[in-house]
Amino acid sequence: METESIRINKYLNGTGYCSRREADKLLAAGRVTVEAADGTVRLAGVGDRCVPSDRVFVDGKHIEDTEEEKLYLMLNKPKGVICTGDRRVPDNIIDFSGFRHYISYCGRLDKDSTGLVLLTNDGELNDRVMRAAYFHEKEYIVRVDKPITPGFLAAMRRGVRIVLDDDRHLAKPDPEDPEAGKRRRGLPVTTRPCQVTRLRGYEFSIILTQGYNKQIRRMCQALGYTALEIRRIRIMNLRLGNLKEGMKRFLTKAEIEELKRLAYEQEFEGEVGQVD
């Protein structure tokens, strides 16, 4: 029945194979096939669905929920490590974490940023933590290149108009205009109001409930500043504490229980999308 079907990206996420975003990339690349109960095989695309009797394959490998033990860890990501599940990319976070089987990250940090990353093979929890519509808090310490003014703090708190020019947000070119690809425009957005506190020197703390690509760097740049260092110190109830850079540790039972409580207690507020 159609009511029993689910999106293939959700299925792959639920098995712990990858995040929904990574699943969409696999689907777009033509790497996912679905075998129906009658033996017919089809190439799956972004947005396609599957039913319980279907068998889903990635690069010819059957993907199913193995009910493996769920793992929950925090990592203090050093500069230079790249938050990607693509193990073909040098210095990817999966290889850096040292796991031979699948594990994913919650909340992307760009290559030059450091700090707390949640690692887990719990695909459903990963999706709840990453989705911007749940307004989950992530806290950062930021060092900029010049003195922090009251006007800068006020503007950051109100929300800043930025342009997202990464591939995922660029406007699609007009196929009838051969020059359109050279003029692709980014997506202008205004960031949510957030908590910002001046610290010592050129440093401030900021608490976000969303996470556009390089959001803090873009916010600073829009106000005439350059973010020199960004370190994430908290994701929801999880705090980096004194965990040394490059090290990881398993979450405690109490941390996992509280993380799940926070992740599942709040329903959508009407805004869709995932955070980095």
Secondary structure, 3 states (H helix, E strand, C coil): CHHHCEEHHHHHHHHCCCCHHHHHHHHHCCCEEEECCCCCEEECCCCCEECCCCEEEECCEEECCCCCCCCEEEEEECCCCECCCCCCCCCEHHHHHCCCCCCEEECCCCCCCEEEEEEECCHHHHHHHHEHHHCCCEEEEEEECCCCCHHHHHHHHHCCEEEECCCCCCCCCCCCCCCHHHHCCCEEEECCCCEEEECCCCEEEEEECCCCCCHHHHHHHHCCCCEEEEEEEEECCEECCCCCCCCEEECCHHHHHHHHHHHHHCCCCCCCCECC
